[in-house]
Amino acid sequence: TDQTSAIMPMLSYDVPVSNNANVYVGGGYSFVESPGKNTPLGNRNSVVLTVGAEAEVVKDVVVYGDTKFGINAYQNSPASALSFQAGVGYRF
C-alpha cells in the first residue's frame, strides 16, 4: 500500500523543572503529504498542539516523550487526532 507522512513545523516553550529536565508546550501545523491517506496525526492538514517532557539521563543522552493533538485532523469529520511519541536523543 502507498504510505504518506505528516510534516509538522512547531514552536515550543520550555519550562525547567530541574537542572537536567524540563516540560514543554507548543503548537504548529501538520502538513499531510497525501491528503486523505492516514497518518498518526490524521489525514488532512491541521493545527497541532503538543505537550511533553525531556530529561538528560546521562551526559549528552536525553529521553523525551510528548503528546500531539491534531485539531479537526480528518477529512469529512470533526474528529481530532491524538498521537504519543517517545524517544532517546544524543546531544552533540
LUMMIFI-380377 format. One record per residue: x, y, z of N, C-alpha, C in turn. Coordinates in steps of 0.2 Angstrom, whole numbers. Layout:
// residues N
+-------+-------+-------+-------+-------+-------+-------+-------+-------+
:   n.X :   n.Y :   n.Z :  ca.X :  ca.Y :  ca.Z :   c.X :   c.Y :   c.Z :
+-------+-------+-------+-------+-------+-------+-------+-------+-------+
:     X :     Y :     Z :     X :     Y :     Z :     X :     Y :     Z :
...
+-------+-------+-------+-------+-------+-------+-------+-------+-------+
This chain:
// residues 92
+-------+-------+-------+-------+-------+-------+-------+-------+-------+
:   n.X :   n.Y :   n.Z :  ca.X :  ca.Y :  ca.Z :   c.X :   c.Y :   c.Z :
+-------+-------+-------+-------+-------+-------+-------+-------+-------+
:     4 :    -6 :     0 :     0 :     0 :     0 :     4 :     6 :     0 :
:     2 :    12 :    -3 :     5 :    18 :    -3 :     5 :    21 :     5 :
:    11 :    24 :     6 :    11 :    27 :    13 :    12 :    34 :    12 :
:    11 :    38 :    17 :    12 :    45 :    17 :    15 :    47 :    24 :
:    16 :    54 :    25 :    19 :    56 :    31 :    16 :    63 :    32 :
:    16 :    65 :    39 :    14 :    72 :    41 :    20 :    76 :    43 :
:    21 :    82 :    40 :    27 :    86 :    41 :    24 :    91 :    46 :
:    27 :    92 :    52 :    25 :    97 :    57 :    30 :   102 :    60 :
:    30 :   107 :    56 :    34 :   113 :    59 :    31 :   115 :    66 :
:    35 :   116 :    71 :    32 :   118 :    78 :    36 :   123 :    81 :
:    33 :   127 :    86 :    37 :   131 :    90 :    35 :   128 :    97 :
:    40 :   128 :   102 :    38 :   126 :   109 :    42 :   131 :   114 :
:    39 :   131 :   120 :    41 :   134 :   125 :    43 :   130 :   131 :
:    50 :   130 :   133 :    52 :   125 :   138 :    52 :   128 :   145 :
:    50 :   124 :   150 :    49 :   126 :   157 :    54 :   122 :   161 :
:    59 :   124 :   164 :    64 :   120 :   168 :    60 :   117 :   174 :
:    61 :   111 :   176 :    59 :   108 :   182 :    65 :   106 :   186 :
:    71 :   105 :   183 :    77 :   103 :   187 :    83 :   105 :   183 :
:    89 :   104 :   185 :    95 :   106 :   181 :    95 :   102 :   174 :
:    92 :    96 :   174 :    93 :    91 :   169 :    86 :    89 :   165 :
:    81 :    93 :   167 :    74 :    91 :   165 :    70 :    97 :   163 :
:    65 :    97 :   159 :    60 :   102 :   158 :    54 :    99 :   155 :
:    49 :   103 :   155 :    42 :   101 :   152 :    42 :   107 :   146 :
:    38 :   105 :   141 :    37 :   110 :   136 :    30 :   110 :   133 :
:    27 :   115 :   130 :    21 :   116 :   127 :    22 :   119 :   120 :
:    18 :   118 :   115 :    20 :   121 :   109 :    14 :   120 :   104 :
:    15 :   123 :    98 :    10 :   122 :    93 :    13 :   123 :    86 :
:     9 :   121 :    81 :    12 :   121 :    75 :     6 :   119 :    70 :
:     8 :   116 :    64 :     4 :   114 :    59 :     6 :   108 :    56 :
:     1 :   104 :    55 :     3 :    97 :    51 :     1 :    97 :    44 :
:     6 :    96 :    40 :     5 :    96 :    33 :     5 :    88 :    30 :
:     0 :    86 :    28 :    -1 :    79 :    26 :     1 :    78 :    19 :
:     6 :    75 :    17 :     9 :    74 :    10 :     4 :    72 :     5 :
:     0 :    67 :     7 :    -5 :    64 :     3 :   -12 :    65 :     6 :
:   -15 :    71 :     6 :   -22 :    71 :     9 :   -26 :    66 :     8 :
:   -30 :    63 :    13 :   -34 :    58 :    13 :   -31 :    51 :    15 :
:   -25 :    51 :    15 :   -21 :    45 :    17 :   -20 :    46 :    25 :
:   -21 :    41 :    29 :   -20 :    41 :    36 :   -12 :    42 :    38 :
:   -11 :    46 :    43 :    -5 :    47 :    47 :    -7 :    46 :    54 :
:    -2 :    45 :    58 :    -3 :    45 :    65 :    -7 :    52 :    68 :
:    -7 :    57 :    64 :   -10 :    63 :    66 :   -15 :    65 :    61 :
:   -19 :    61 :    59 :   -25 :    62 :    54 :   -23 :    61 :    47 :
:   -28 :    63 :    43 :   -27 :    63 :    36 :   -28 :    69 :    32 :
:   -28 :    75 :    35 :   -28 :    81 :    32 :   -24 :    86 :    36 :
:   -22 :    92 :    33 :   -18 :    97 :    36 :   -22 :   100 :    42 :
:   -19 :   101 :    48 :   -22 :   104 :    53 :   -18 :   107 :    58 :
:   -20 :   111 :    63 :   -17 :   114 :    68 :   -15 :   109 :    73 :
:    -9 :   109 :    76 :    -7 :   104 :    81 :    -4 :   107 :    87 :
:    -6 :   104 :    93 :    -4 :   107 :    99 :     0 :   101 :   102 :
:     5 :   103 :   106 :     9 :    97 :   109 :    11 :    99 :   117 :
:    12 :    94 :   120 :    14 :    95 :   127 :    19 :    89 :   129 :
:    25 :    90 :   132 :    29 :    84 :   133 :    34 :    86 :   138 :
:    39 :    81 :   139 :    44 :    82 :   144 :    51 :    79 :   142 :
:    56 :    81 :   144 :    63 :    79 :   142 :    68 :    79 :   148 :
:    72 :    74 :   148 :    77 :    74 :   153 :    84 :    71 :   151 :
:    89 :    74 :   153 :    96 :    71 :   152 :    97 :    65 :   157 :
:    98 :    59 :   155 :    99 :    54 :   159 :   106 :    52 :   161 :
:   110 :    53 :   156 :   117 :    53 :   157 :   120 :    58 :   152 :
:   127 :    60 :   153 :   129 :    65 :   149 :   128 :    65 :   142 :
:   125 :    70 :   139 :   123 :    71 :   132 :   117 :    66 :   130 :
:   114 :    62 :   134 :   109 :    57 :   132 :   102 :    60 :   135 :
:    98 :    61 :   131 :    91 :    64 :   133 :    86 :    59 :   131 :
:    81 :    58 :   136 :    75 :    54 :   134 :    69 :    59 :   134 :
:    64 :    58 :   130 :    58 :    63 :   129 :    52 :    59 :   128 :
:    47 :    62 :   129 :    40 :    59 :   127 :    35 :    65 :   127 :
:    31 :    65 :   122 :    26 :    70 :   121 :    19 :    67 :   118 :
:    14 :    72 :   118 :     8 :    70 :   115 :     6 :    76 :   110 :
:     4 :    74 :   105 :     2 :    79 :   100 :    -5 :    78 :    98 :
:    -9 :    84 :    98 :   -16 :    84 :    97 :   -18 :    88 :    91 :
:   -20 :    84 :    85 :   -22 :    87 :    79 :   -29 :    89 :    79 :
:   -31 :    96 :    78 :   -37 :    98 :    79 :   -41 :    97 :    72 :
:   -47 :    94 :    72 :   -51 :    93 :    66 :   -46 :    90 :    60 :
:   -43 :    84 :    62 :   -37 :    82 :    58 :   -40 :    76 :    53 :
:   -46 :    75 :    52 :   -49 :    70 :    47 :   -54 :    73 :    42 :
:   -53 :    72 :    36 :   -57 :    74 :    31 :   -65 :    72 :    32 :
:   -69 :    76 :    31 :   -76 :    74 :    31 :   -78 :    72 :    38 :
:   -75 :    75 :    43 :   -76 :    73 :    50 :   -74 :    78 :    55 :
:   -77 :    80 :    60 :   -75 :    85 :    65 :   -70 :    81 :    70 :
:   -68 :    75 :    69 :   -64 :    72 :    74 :   -57 :    75 :    74 :
:   -54 :    74 :    80 :   -47 :    76 :    81 :   -43 :    70 :    82 :
:   -36 :    71 :    81 :   -31 :    65 :    82 :   -27 :    66 :    88 :
:   -25 :    61 :    91 :   -21 :    61 :    97 :   -15 :    56 :    95 :
:    -9 :    58 :    96 :    -3 :    54 :    95 :     2 :    55 :   101 :
:     5 :    49 :   103 :    10 :    49 :   108 :    17 :    47 :   105 :
:    22 :    50 :   107 :    29 :    49 :   105 :    34 :    48 :   111 :
:    39 :    44 :   110 :    44 :    44 :   115 :    51 :    42 :   111 :
:    56 :    44 :   114 :    62 :    43 :   111 :    68 :    45 :   115 :
:    74 :    43 :   112 :    81 :    45 :   115 :    85 :    49 :   110 :
:    88 :    54 :   113 :    92 :    58 :   108 :    99 :    59 :   111 :
:   104 :    60 :   107 :   111 :    62 :   109 :   112 :    69 :   107 :
:   115 :    73 :   112 :   116 :    80 :   111 :   123 :    80 :   109 :
:   125 :    84 :   104 :   132 :    85 :   102 :   133 :    92 :   100 :
+-------+-------+-------+-------+-------+-------+-------+-------+-------+
